[in-house]
Amino acid sequence: MRIICAKAVMYLVLLCLVGCGGGASDSSMEGGSPAIDGGSEGDNSNPDSLPDPDPDPDPDPDPDPDPDPDPDPDPDPDPDPDSDPDPDAGETVDNDDVVEASACVAIEAVNFDQFSGINGFANATTDTKLGLSALQVADRLATAAAIQTYGGDSASVIFKLHTMQESDGESSYSVKVNGTLVGQVQNTRIHGTEIADYSLQTHVVNNQFFAINTGDEIQVEFTNATNGLVVEGETSATSRGRWHSLELCTNGDPVVLEPVEPATGSCEISGDLHTYDRVELLCNGLAAAESEAATFTDYRFNVTFSKGEESIVVPGHFAADAQAADSGAEEGDTWRAYFMPPSAGEWGYNVSFRSGNNIAVSAEANAGTPVASLDGKQGTFTITEGSFTAPDMRARGLLQHKQGERYLRFSKDNTVFIQAGLDSPENIFGYSGFDNTTKYFSASSCKGILHDFEPHLSDWQTGDPTWNNGKGKSLIGLVNYLSGRGVNSVYIMANTVQGDGCDAHPWVNYNDTGTEKTFDVSKLDQWERVLQFMQQKGMLIHIITQEQENDQLLNGGELGLERKLYYRELISRFAHHPALQWNLGEENGNTLDQQKSFAAFFKQTDPYEHAVLMHTYPGEHDLYEGLLGDENFDGPTFQYGGIPNSASNTENVYEKAKTWLNKSTDAGRPWVVTFTEASGANAPQPNTSVEKRQRVFWMWASVMSGGAGFEWYLKNPGAGHAYDLAVEDLREFDEFWLQGGYLATFFRDILQRELNIDLQTLMVANDVTETDSDWVLAKEGEAYVIYLRDGGTSDITLPDNKVYQVIWFNPRTGARYQGDTLQGQGSVPLGVAPNEITLDWALVVYPIADAPQPSGGYVENNGLVVMEAENTPSHLDLWQQLTEVDGYTGDGYIQFNGNEVTNGPAKSPLTYQFTVNTAGNYYLHLRCARETIGDRTDVANDAFIRLEGDFESGAAETPLNYLTTDSKYFGGADNRFVWATGNRLDRDHAKWPVVYNLKAGETYTFTMSGRSKLFKVDRIVFRHESVTKQVAESINNEETLD
């Protein structure tokens, strides 16, 4: 603290000569130099000379005839509800009716420790008027504050505030100590008088002594005000709440203001500063321990991140040493806030760090008192666009439920999420590799095992995360395995205390009374490491906050202190993940009012407003009725016993989804409807194949109804205990994960990324086909998604004469096939599936633009297939035919104009059909060009490619599925066409050769889809191994048209 020693000494000299008064505040200055009242009312002397020994006896020189000149209101009209009743913390002391304060020491306003960045107040600025320094608040009608840590000995004081009068308003002032109001004062009106602007007025703030102790926090609040008497433009001018100094006066020896260095703290931004990534704000300066409840109850650490008009308030948490996942630290002075930036640019942060009894769960911005070492810390940082690629959820943006929609939608790629997930083991975080995680059998409901996941240890890969000297490999390996099979969500029970698992929980202690308030920092940091990896692997985090057996554990089921602390800790630590949803409970038994209060707390506290869902027993679906239309609730996660397999059963999954989608839409808030658990006889069992009932009437029914997907509950009747809490090797259910992944691929990659179909626009339309054994989602004339439950075929009614393309999709293998083209208004046959025609198939029918097509496509000639990129039968859509770059062949080249220059999903697929006469290995050659953007040469340089037909990989190291599914192929020079061949396939962080082993007489379809904006393609060539590279790349070769 900076103390103005010279002025303090001067004040003491004046006070010794004149004495100190204790009356009302009304001194002023008439012309000349400003004067500081050392205590006697009406003293207008110059502070640089001795006072007049016989001052003007008139204590009120103000000519205002107002009979009630004292505008000072009740000295404590609104006591601070958070004030501390402890007399040592600031209770006023009655010291006789006549108060004498004979010695004063002053602190100038501009020397206060802090006067900007104070939560809940406008920033103050410094000013100088009539030679005296001052603080002011420039924002119209705003209130600012200044904070000073008291460095003197304990004393009883009278506060005197020296303010500057202004003719355009009468500013008011408050003085508080540790949040307790000492007194409020207001300047006297001088408009229309001879008193000059910026004359000093001295206010005696309190008429009784106030006890103040070393380290107390003094806060002066001051307002910008107007009296409406001075016109300024189209409005009235304002006073700026200027004040010069605050005096502390005693009735004995003056207080001695020892210089006190306020506690210092620091904050810094770390992490990869990209959109939708995890940015960390680490603040050091307040020591705490996870073993102390006050660490989590009596401190509230919030950070406001802002950019322009955008502002996001993020709850922070205690982080010990910030390395607790590896160190196991239980104490330290680091506090952390995780931020997920939704846009690029310069962001700022402003820390609010306050202390008080149970303040952590208070929604009042100014509750408690600021923690001086950290409150008000500010800074800026720059965010750039992330370059994440699928399956990483960060590549897709923030996943939220938008009003009026029946899906969760990603903010970046604008796709909706179809769930194909894992429900078991629900106690996946009951894992021996986590700190402080033990199996308890403290209740009759406890069952299962503490997981090791040893069978998945071999799935861990070099470079994957671990913690604490290599722990966690088997769980990380499990995530790797599931992601590789296409699983895109994981059901995680975060609190199993007194539940089924009796192992996973976030607290320091396994407390079966529900009164635990301390959280295990290292364990939660380890959870975060796993969740972050799940996001990178394309998995939605589905956090179940409680289960039926323990939904009354916290606060008897109410939204009380312990439950709020639990929810806040989850939000603070995990809400920054873009793809996450909260579940109020499995088989939930809370009351409707409780459920609504829980949902509201999540929506009010979660800065990203992730979806809030709830799970119930199979026979209690009517419990959702009371939540219809609730603005904070996003949908049910239905549980079934057995899976009904009759299409006419009104309680089947398909009809259930339709019913609740209609109900929620009628209530004004359409829900996201998903199916979380089928726990009866039809649940998957180890090492079995997927039955038709499971695939058709659970998996595909959950989506073809307009619903948003499913998760699988696992069962093993012969295991002797609850297998959903004991399964260790998820390979036992491999086929279930694969077929779920195929479903997700169909709706995500084919319908949305490739064909740009917005699923939200599709409605149930079963009457557009002739058969009654199918389900249809459609938008007339634009897209038709058809699921033939029993195979076979059907006719479809088309509204116009456009040409439509049919794609067949095998839900058992994930294989796709090009079907017929359809044309003709009215009923048109769909054709038949390419094989297994009596089994279930999915189709998509969509219009294609008429385009010139080489007769019969292309044919191999002398070992070459030569195709001009612009000569595709497909509609160019986001591609554009151009001639601007020199050196092209044919009629021009094509350039992709979608996505970003860095990357994006596969869009606007172009197809090229060709037949080969000579069997053998064929190499792909692409004549292409890129663009340099700024100093980056690794952008605008790739597309997705795949080949369909009967062939094998011609290179032993290149997996066949890399050639049959969309994979990135890169090449090109800066605005110059060059040939790209060889190891140009970029997949799974490695480069692969592109060689196809083709069969004579077979016809193949090559598909190229856009990936990075501005990539240019001129010519496509397939070269038989008998032809030299030089011959194949001659631009004099003619197209090999059939």
FIBARO-256634 format. One record per residue (C-alpha): x, y, z. Coordinates in steps of 0.25 Angstrom, whole numbers, padded with zeros to 4 digits, always signed. Layout:
% residues N
XYZ
...
% end
This chain:
% residues 1042
+0000+0000+0000
+0005+0014-0004
+0004+0024+0008
+0005+0039+0005
+0014+0041+0018
+0016+0056+0015
+0001+0059+0014
-0002+0051+0026
+0008+0058+0035
+0002+0072+0030
-0012+0067+0034
-0007+0064+0048
+0000+0078+0049
-0014+0084+0045
-0022+0075+0055
-0012+0078+0067
-0015+0093+0065
-0030+0092+0061
-0036+0080+0067
-0046+0070+0061
-0061+0072+0060
-0072+0061+0059
-0083+0068+0053
-0091+0067+0040
-0084+0068+0026
-0086+0082+0020
-0072+0089+0018
-0069+0095+0004
-0060+0104-0003
-0063+0118-0008
-0053+0123-0019
-0038+0123-0017
-0031+0110-0014
-0038+0097-0010
-0037+0094+0005
-0037+0081+0013
-0045+0081+0026
-0037+0075+0036
-0049+0073+0045
-0055+0086+0049
-0067+0089+0041
-0067+0101+0031
-0052+0102+0031
-0048+0108+0017
-0034+0110+0020
-0023+0108+0010
-0016+0094+0013
-0002+0100+0010
-0003+0110+0021
-0007+0110+0036
-0022+0112+0039
-0029+0124+0043
-0029+0124+0059
-0043+0130+0059
-0050+0123+0048
-0064+0128+0043
-0074+0124+0054
-0084+0121+0043
-0083+0106+0041
-0092+0106+0029
-0087+0116+0018
-0097+0109+0008
-0106+0120+0003
-0117+0110+0000
-0129+0114+0008
-0134+0099+0008
-0139+0097+0022
-0134+0083+0022
-0120+0085+0016
-0115+0071+0020
-0118+0061+0009
-0111+0050+0016
-0121+0038+0017
-0123+0028+0029
-0108+0025+0032
-0111+0010+0030
-0124+0009+0021
-0120-0005+0016
-0111-0013+0024
-0102-0022+0016
-0109-0036+0017
-0095-0043+0017
-0089-0034+0028
-0082-0042+0039
-0088-0040+0052
-0075-0042+0059
-0072-0029+0066
-0057-0031+0063
-0061-0031+0048
-0067-0017+0049
-0078-0014+0059
-0079+0001+0062
-0075+0005+0076
-0083+0014+0084
-0073+0024+0092
-0082+0034+0099
-0092+0043+0092
-0081+0054+0088
-0071+0048+0079
-0057+0054+0079
-0047+0050+0069
-0034+0058+0071
-0024+0051+0062
-0026+0048+0047
-0018+0041+0036
-0022+0042+0022
-0021+0032+0010
-0023+0039-0004
-0033+0032-0013
-0023+0030-0024
-0014+0022-0015
-0025+0012-0012
-0020-0002-0015
-0031-0005-0025
-0041+0003-0033
-0044-0005-0046
-0047-0019-0049
-0056-0020-0036
-0067-0030-0039
-0081-0023-0039
-0075-0009-0041
-0071+0000-0052
-0056+0004-0053
-0052+0017-0047
-0041+0026-0053
-0032+0036-0047
-0034+0051-0049
-0028+0064-0044
-0037+0077-0041
-0032+0090-0035
-0019+0083-0032
-0024+0072-0024
-0024+0057-0029
-0037+0050-0029
-0044+0037-0033
-0056+0038-0042
-0066+0029-0049
-0069+0033-0064
-0080+0024-0068
-0093+0030-0067
-0101+0027-0054
-0091+0016-0051
-0085+0012-0038
-0070+0010-0036
-0063+0005-0024
-0049+0006-0018
-0042-0004-0008
-0031-0002+0002
-0025-0012+0011
-0024-0006+0025
-0009-0006+0030
-0010+0000+0044
-0012-0005+0058
-0026-0009+0063
-0033+0004+0066
-0047+0011+0067
-0049+0022+0057
-0057+0032+0051
-0057+0032+0036
-0057+0046+0028
-0058+0046+0013
-0054+0058+0005
-0062+0059-0008
-0063+0069-0019
-0076+0076-0021
-0081+0078-0035
-0093+0086-0040
-0098+0076-0050
-0101+0065-0039
-0101+0061-0025
-0093+0048-0024
-0094+0039-0012
-0084+0031-0005
-0083+0019+0004
-0072+0014+0013
-0071-0001+0016
-0061-0010+0024
-0061-0024+0021
-0074-0023+0014
-0081-0016+0026
-0087-0003+0023
-0081+0008+0032
-0089+0020+0026
-0095+0027+0014
-0093+0041+0010
-0097+0050-0001
-0092+0063-0007
-0100+0076-0004
-0106+0083-0017
-0098+0095-0021
-0105+0098-0034
-0110+0112-0034
-0100+0116-0022
-0087+0123-0022
-0079+0110-0018
-0069+0106-0029
-0069+0093-0036
-0059+0083-0030
-0059+0090-0016
-0056+0080-0005
-0068+0076+0004
-0064+0068+0016
-0074+0057+0021
-0073+0051+0035
-0077+0037+0030
-0080+0031+0044
-0085+0038+0057
-0080+0026+0066
-0066+0020+0066
-0064+0008+0057
-0055-0004+0061
-0044-0006+0050
-0033-0017+0050
-0021-0020+0043
-0023-0026+0029
-0038-0021+0029
-0043-0017+0015
-0048-0003+0014
-0057-0001+0002
-0062+0013-0003
-0073+0013-0013
-0077+0025-0021
-0087+0028-0032
-0089+0036-0045
-0102+0045-0043
-0110+0056-0049
-0119+0066-0044
-0125+0069-0058
-0121+0084-0056
-0110+0085-0066
-0113+0081-0081
-0102+0074-0089
-0106+0071-0103
-0120+0063-0103
-0118+0059-0088
-0114+0065-0075
-0100+0066-0070
-0095+0057-0058
-0086+0058-0046
-0075+0048-0046
-0074+0044-0032
-0061+0050-0030
-0054+0049-0017
-0040+0053-0012
-0037+0045+0001
-0042+0037+0013
-0038+0041+0027
-0037+0031+0039
-0039+0039+0052
-0037+0034+0066
-0039+0041+0080
-0025+0038+0084
-0012+0035+0077
-0014+0035+0062
-0014+0022+0055
+0000+0018+0049
-0002+0013+0035
+0010+0003+0033
+0012+0000+0019
+0005-0013+0016
+0007-0020+0003
-0006-0026-0001
-0006-0041-0004
-0001-0043-0018
-0006-0053-0027
-0005-0056-0042
-0013-0062-0053
-0008-0067-0067
-0015-0074-0079
-0009-0087-0083
-0013-0098-0093
-0015-0099-0108
-0022-0086-0112
-0032-0091-0122
-0047-0091-0124
-0054-0102-0116
-0042-0106-0110
-0039-0106-0095
-0033-0093-0090
-0028-0092-0076
-0027-0080-0067
-0018-0083-0055
-0018-0074-0043
-0008-0075-0032
-0009-0067-0019
-0019-0074-0009
-0014-0086-0002
-0024-0097+0001
-0026-0112+0003
-0036-0122-0002
-0038-0127+0012
-0044-0114+0017
-0059-0112+0014
-0057-0097+0013
-0048-0099+0001
-0061-0103-0007
-0072-0095+0001
-0066-0082+0005
-0059-0078-0008
-0065-0074-0021
-0056-0074-0033
-0063-0069-0045
-0057-0064-0058
-0064-0055-0069
-0058-0058-0082
-0062-0047-0093
-0060-0043-0107
-0068-0031-0112
-0083-0033-0108
-0080-0048-0105
-0079-0051-0090
-0077-0065-0083
-0077-0067-0068
-0069-0079-0065
-0069-0085-0051
-0055-0089-0046
-0050-0099-0036
-0038-0102-0027
-0027-0109-0034
-0016-0111-0023
-0003-0111-0031
-0010-0111-0044
-0003-0125-0047
-0011-0133-0037
-0014-0144-0047
+0001-0148-0047
+0005-0143-0034
-0006-0147-0025
-0006-0133-0019
-0016-0130-0008
-0013-0115-0005
-0007-0104-0012
-0010-0089-0017
-0015-0092-0031
-0029-0089-0035
-0033-0092-0049
-0044-0089-0059
-0046-0097-0072
-0051-0089-0084
-0056-0094-0098
-0055-0082-0107
-0067-0082-0118
-0060-0073-0127
-0046-0068-0131
-0041-0054-0128
-0036-0046-0116
-0043-0050-0103
-0042-0044-0089
-0043-0050-0076
-0048-0043-0062
-0047-0051-0049
-0057-0050-0038
-0052-0057-0026
-0060-0055-0013
-0060-0061+0000
-0072-0063+0010
-0080-0074+0017
-0085-0084+0007
-0083-0073-0004
-0079-0084-0014
-0094-0087-0017
-0098-0072-0016
-0104-0066-0029
-0102-0052-0023
-0091-0045-0031
-0086-0037-0019
-0088-0047-0008
-0077-0048+0002
-0064-0040+0001
-0053-0040-0010
-0041-0048-0009
-0031-0037-0011
-0020-0046-0016
-0028-0050-0028
-0041-0043-0030
-0041-0033-0041
-0029-0040-0049
-0030-0037-0064
-0024-0041-0077
-0025-0044-0091
-0022-0055-0101
-0024-0058-0115
-0031-0070-0120
-0029-0076-0134
-0038-0086-0142
-0036-0100-0138
-0031-0110-0149
-0037-0123-0143
-0042-0134-0151
-0052-0145-0150
-0055-0152-0141
-0051-0141-0131
-0063-0134-0126
-0055-0121-0125
-0056-0121-0141
-0071-0121-0140
-0073-0109-0130
-0082-0108-0117
-0093-0118-0116
-0106-0112-0111
-0121-0114-0112
-0127-0102-0120
-0141-0098-0117
-0151-0104-0127
-0142-0115-0131
-0142-0130-0128
-0128-0133-0128
-0115-0128-0122
-0108-0119-0132
-0093-0116-0134
-0090-0101-0135
-0078-0102-0145
-0082-0112-0156
-0097-0110-0153
-0099-0125-0153
-0108-0132-0143
-0104-0143-0134
-0109-0157-0135
-0105-0166-0123
-0100-0180-0124
-0094-0182-0110
-0090-0190-0098
-0098-0192-0086
-0090-0202-0078
-0082-0203-0070
-0090-0191-0064
-0079-0191-0053
-0068-0189-0063
-0061-0179-0054
-0061-0189-0043
-0047-0192-0048
-0035-0196-0040
-0026-0187-0047
-0033-0175-0042
-0028-0169-0028
-0036-0172-0016
-0046-0181-0023
-0049-0194-0015
-0061-0204-0016
-0070-0203-0004
-0082-0212+0000
-0088-0202+0009
-0102-0204+0004
-0111-0216+0000
-0111-0210-0014
-0096-0210-0016
-0091-0220-0027
-0081-0223-0038
-0066-0221-0037
-0056-0210-0037
-0051-0210-0051
-0037-0212-0056
-0041-0214-0071
-0028-0222-0073
-0033-0228-0086
-0032-0214-0092
-0018-0211-0088
-0013-0215-0101
-0022-0205-0108
-0014-0194-0102
-0004-0187-0112
+0008-0180-0111
+0005-0165-0109
-0008-0168-0102
-0010-0161-0089
-0007-0167-0075
-0006-0161-0061
+0003-0163-0049
+0014-0171-0055
+0007-0179-0065
-0006-0182-0059
-0019-0182-0067
-0014-0190-0079
-0025-0200-0079
-0037-0190-0078
-0031-0182-0089
-0029-0194-0097
-0044-0197-0095
-0047-0184-0101
-0038-0186-0113
-0045-0200-0115
-0059-0194-0115
-0056-0182-0123
-0050-0191-0134
-0063-0199-0134
-0071-0187-0136
-0077-0185-0122
-0080-0170-0121
-0085-0168-0106
-0082-0173-0093
-0091-0174-0081
-0084-0170-0068
-0089-0171-0054
-0082-0160-0046
-0088-0163-0032
-0090-0178-0028
-0089-0176-0013
-0100-0185-0007
-0104-0188-0021
-0102-0200-0030
-0087-0198-0032
-0083-0193-0018
-0069-0189-0024
-0069-0177-0034
-0071-0163-0027
-0064-0149-0028
-0062-0147-0013
-0050-0148-0003
-0058-0158+0005
-0068-0168+0002
-0079-0162+0011
-0092-0170+0012
-0099-0159+0020
-0098-0149+0008
-0092-0138+0015
-0078-0138+0008
-0073-0125+0003
-0059-0128+0000
-0055-0132-0014
-0043-0141-0018
-0035-0132-0027
-0025-0142-0033
-0037-0152-0036
-0045-0142-0043
-0033-0137-0051
-0031-0152-0055
-0046-0153-0059
-0043-0140-0068
-0032-0147-0075
-0041-0159-0079
-0052-0150-0083
-0043-0141-0092
-0038-0153-0099
-0053-0158-0101
-0056-0145-0108
-0043-0146-0117
-0048-0160-0121
-0062-0155-0125
-0070-0159-0112
-0081-0151-0106
-0080-0151-0090
-0093-0155-0084
-0091-0152-0069
-0102-0158-0060
-0102-0150-0047
-0109-0160-0038
-0117-0173-0038
-0130-0177-0032
-0123-0184-0020
-0116-0171-0016
-0125-0159-0022
-0129-0156-0007
-0115-0156-0002
-0112-0141-0004
-0120-0132+0004
-0132-0142+0005
-0134-0140-0010
-0135-0125-0010
-0126-0115-0017
-0118-0112-0004
-0104-0108-0001
-0097-0122-0004
-0105-0124-0016
-0101-0110-0022
-0087-0112-0018
-0087-0126-0026
-0093-0120-0038
-0084-0108-0038
-0072-0116-0037
-0076-0125-0049
-0080-0113-0057
-0067-0105-0054
-0058-0117-0057
-0065-0123-0069
-0075-0114-0076
-0064-0108-0085
-0065-0121-0094
-0073-0118-0106
-0080-0131-0107
-0086-0134-0093
-0100-0136-0087
-0105-0136-0073
-0115-0147-0068
-0123-0143-0055
-0123-0158-0051
-0124-0172-0055
-0138-0178-0051
-0140-0165-0044
-0149-0164-0032
-0149-0149-0029
-0161-0140-0029
-0165-0132-0041
-0162-0119-0033
-0148-0125-0030
-0146-0129-0044
-0149-0115-0049
-0140-0109-0039
-0128-0118-0043
-0130-0115-0058
-0131-0100-0055
-0118-0100-0047
-0111-0107-0058
-0116-0098-0069
-0112-0086-0060
-0099-0090-0056
-0093-0097-0068
-0088-0086-0077
-0090-0095-0090
-0104-0099-0086
-0102-0114-0090
-0115-0122-0091
-0121-0127-0078
-0128-0141-0079
-0134-0151-0069
-0136-0166-0069
-0148-0174-0063
-0152-0188-0060
-0159-0195-0072
-0173-0194-0065
-0172-0180-0061
-0171-0172-0074
-0183-0164-0070
-0174-0157-0060
-0169-0148-0072
-0183-0142-0074
-0179-0131-0063
-0167-0127-0070
-0173-0124-0084
-0171-0110-0088
-0160-0107-0077
-0150-0098-0082
-0139-0104-0075
-0142-0119-0079
-0137-0125-0092
-0143-0139-0093
-0145-0153-0087
-0135-0165-0088
-0145-0176-0088
-0142-0190-0081
-0149-0202-0086
-0149-0217-0081
-0151-0225-0093
-0151-0220-0107
-0165-0220-0114
-0163-0226-0128
-0176-0223-0134
-0178-0211-0143
-0193-0210-0138
-0189-0210-0123
-0192-0196-0119
-0182-0197-0108
-0170-0201-0117
-0158-0192-0118
-0163-0186-0131
-0177-0182-0126
-0171-0177-0113
-0162-0167-0119
-0173-0162-0128
-0183-0160-0117
-0173-0152-0108
-0168-0144-0120
-0182-0140-0123
-0185-0137-0108
-0173-0129-0106
-0176-0121-0119
-0190-0118-0115
-0185-0113-0102
-0176-0103-0109
-0162-0109-0107
-0159-0121-0115
-0150-0131-0108
-0138-0139-0112
-0143-0154-0110
-0133-0165-0108
-0133-0179-0102
-0123-0182-0092
-0126-0196-0087
-0133-0209-0091
-0130-0218-0079
-0139-0230-0081
-0137-0243-0088
-0133-0235-0101
-0121-0228-0096
-0108-0232-0103
-0101-0244-0097
-0086-0248-0098
-0081-0253-0111
-0095-0253-0118
-0099-0248-0132
-0108-0236-0133
-0122-0241-0134
-0132-0234-0144
-0141-0230-0132
-0129-0223-0126
-0124-0216-0139
-0138-0213-0145
-0147-0210-0133
-0137-0203-0124
-0125-0197-0132
-0132-0193-0145
-0146-0191-0139
-0139-0180-0129
-0135-0172-0141
-0145-0175-0152
-0156-0170-0143
-0150-0156-0142
-0143-0159-0129
-0128-0157-0127
-0122-0171-0124
-0119-0181-0114
-0109-0187-0104
-0107-0202-0101
-0109-0208-0087
-0101-0221-0086
-0105-0234-0079
-0100-0248-0075
-0110-0256-0068
-0100-0267-0064
-0090-0258-0058
-0095-0258-0044
-0095-0243-0042
-0100-0231-0049
-0092-0232-0062
-0094-0217-0066
-0086-0214-0054
-0075-0225-0056
-0072-0226-0071
-0057-0224-0073
-0055-0228-0088
-0064-0220-0097
-0060-0229-0109
-0070-0239-0104
-0080-0230-0111
-0072-0226-0123
-0083-0228-0133
-0093-0219-0125
-0082-0207-0126
-0080-0209-0140
-0094-0209-0145
-0097-0197-0136
-0085-0190-0143
-0091-0193-0156
-0104-0186-0153
-0096-0174-0148
-0088-0174-0161
-0100-0174-0169
-0107-0163-0163
-0094-0154-0160
-0085-0157-0172
-0094-0161-0183
-0107-0153-0181
-0101-0140-0174
-0087-0139-0178
-0088-0144-0192
-0102-0141-0197
-0104-0129-0188
-0117-0134-0183
-0122-0126-0171
-0129-0137-0162
-0137-0127-0155
-0145-0124-0168
-0149-0139-0170
-0162-0143-0164
-0169-0157-0163
-0175-0160-0176
-0178-0175-0177
-0189-0172-0187
-0180-0169-0199
-0176-0183-0201
-0185-0195-0205
-0181-0205-0194
-0185-0205-0180
-0172-0212-0175
-0164-0200-0176
-0161-0186-0168
-0159-0173-0176
-0153-0160-0172
-0155-0150-0183
-0155-0136-0188
-0163-0136-0201
-0155-0135-0214
-0142-0133-0206
-0139-0145-0198
-0145-0159-0195
-0139-0168-0184
-0145-0182-0185
-0143-0194-0175
-0148-0207-0181
-0150-0215-0168
-0152-0228-0176
-0144-0225-0188
-0151-0227-0202
-0154-0214-0209
-0165-0204-0211
-0170-0193-0220
-0168-0178-0216
-0177-0167-0220
-0169-0155-0226
-0175-0141-0227
-0167-0137-0240
-0159-0141-0252
-0146-0139-0246
-0135-0149-0247
-0133-0156-0233
-0122-0165-0229
-0123-0177-0220
-0112-0182-0210
-0114-0195-0203
-0108-0197-0189
-0106-0210-0182
-0108-0208-0167
-0101-0221-0164
-0088-0219-0171
-0088-0203-0173
-0086-0206-0188
-0092-0196-0198
-0096-0198-0212
-0100-0189-0223
-0114-0192-0227
-0123-0188-0239
-0126-0174-0244
-0141-0171-0243
-0149-0161-0252
-0164-0159-0254
-0175-0152-0246
-0184-0162-0238
-0181-0176-0233
-0167-0181-0237
-0160-0195-0233
-0148-0193-0224
-0141-0205-0229
-0136-0217-0221
-0124-0218-0211
-0111-0223-0217
-0111-0235-0208
-0118-0242-0196
-0131-0236-0201
-0139-0243-0191
-0132-0236-0179
-0133-0221-0175
-0127-0210-0183
-0127-0195-0182
-0128-0186-0194
-0126-0171-0198
-0133-0165-0210
-0129-0151-0214
-0130-0142-0226
-0118-0140-0235
-0117-0129-0246
-0117-0133-0260
-0103-0133-0265
-0096-0138-0278
-0090-0152-0276
-0080-0159-0285
-0087-0170-0291
-0084-0183-0283
-0074-0175-0274
-0059-0178-0275
-0052-0191-0279
-0038-0195-0277
-0029-0194-0290
-0015-0200-0291
-0014-0200-0276
-0019-0185-0274
-0032-0179-0269
-0032-0164-0272
-0043-0155-0267
-0044-0140-0268
-0049-0135-0254
-0060-0126-0260
-0066-0137-0267
-0074-0144-0256
-0089-0147-0257
-0091-0142-0243
-0096-0128-0240
-0084-0119-0236
-0091-0113-0224
-0079-0107-0216
-0069-0109-0227
-0068-0099-0238
-0062-0101-0252
-0051-0091-0255
-0040-0087-0265
-0032-0077-0257
-0020-0085-0254
-0012-0088-0266
-0008-0101-0271
-0021-0109-0270
-0025-0120-0279
-0039-0122-0285
-0049-0111-0283
-0044-0106-0270
-0042-0111-0256
-0051-0111-0243
-0049-0104-0230
-0056-0107-0217
-0062-0095-0210
-0068-0101-0198
-0062-0103-0183
-0050-0095-0179
-0036-0095-0185
-0031-0104-0174
-0041-0115-0174
-0056-0119-0173
-0065-0131-0175
-0067-0138-0188
-0076-0130-0197
-0082-0130-0211
-0077-0143-0215
-0074-0145-0230
-0074-0159-0236
-0067-0165-0248
-0070-0179-0253
-0060-0187-0261
-0058-0202-0265
-0045-0209-0266
-0041-0220-0276
-0027-0223-0270
-0026-0229-0256
-0016-0224-0247
-0011-0213-0238
-0015-0199-0242
-0008-0186-0236
-0016-0173-0235
-0010-0161-0241
-0017-0147-0238
-0013-0135-0245
-0016-0124-0235
-0013-0110-0230
-0013-0103-0216
-0012-0089-0211
-0003-0083-0201
-0010-0075-0191
-0002-0065-0183
+0011-0073-0179
+0003-0086-0179
+0006-0096-0190
-0001-0108-0184
-0015-0102-0187
-0025-0103-0199
-0018-0116-0203
-0027-0128-0201
-0040-0135-0204
-0046-0148-0199
-0046-0160-0209
-0052-0174-0208
-0054-0186-0218
-0066-0195-0219
-0066-0209-0225
-0060-0222-0225
-0045-0221-0222
-0034-0223-0212
-0023-0213-0206
-0011-0214-0216
-0002-0210-0205
+0000-0219-0193
+0002-0208-0183
-0011-0200-0187
-0024-0205-0180
-0035-0208-0190
-0045-0200-0182
-0036-0187-0184
-0039-0189-0199
-0054-0192-0199
-0057-0180-0189
-0055-0165-0190
-0040-0163-0187
-0032-0150-0189
-0023-0149-0202
-0013-0137-0203
-0004-0131-0213
-0002-0119-0222
+0007-0107-0224
+0003-0092-0222
-0006-0089-0233
+0001-0099-0242
-0004-0113-0246
+0005-0124-0243
+0003-0139-0241
+0001-0145-0228
+0003-0160-0226
+0009-0170-0217
+0008-0169-0201
-0003-0158-0202
-0014-0164-0194
-0014-0157-0180
-0021-0166-0170
-0019-0168-0155
-0007-0159-0155
+0000-0167-0165
+0003-0167-0180
-0002-0179-0189
+0001-0183-0203
-0012-0183-0212
-0012-0196-0220
-0024-0204-0224
-0024-0218-0229
-0035-0218-0239
-0042-0229-0246
-0044-0230-0261
-0058-0228-0266
-0062-0221-0253
-0068-0207-0253
-0064-0197-0242
-0069-0184-0236
-0058-0174-0232
-0064-0163-0223
-0056-0150-0219
-0062-0141-0209
-0058-0127-0205
-0050-0125-0192
-0042-0112-0192
-0046-0099-0199
-0039-0095-0212
-0033-0109-0215
-0033-0110-0230
-0033-0123-0238
-0031-0124-0253
-0029-0139-0257
-0031-0153-0251
-0023-0165-0256
-0023-0179-0252
-0009-0186-0256
-0007-0201-0258
+0006-0206-0252
+0011-0209-0266
+0010-0195-0270
+0021-0185-0266
+0019-0173-0258
+0024-0164-0269
+0014-0169-0279
+0002-0168-0270
+0005-0154-0266
+0006-0149-0281
-0004-0138-0283
-0005-0142-0297
-0013-0154-0293
-0027-0154-0297
-0039-0157-0288
-0042-0172-0289
-0057-0171-0291
-0065-0183-0293
% end
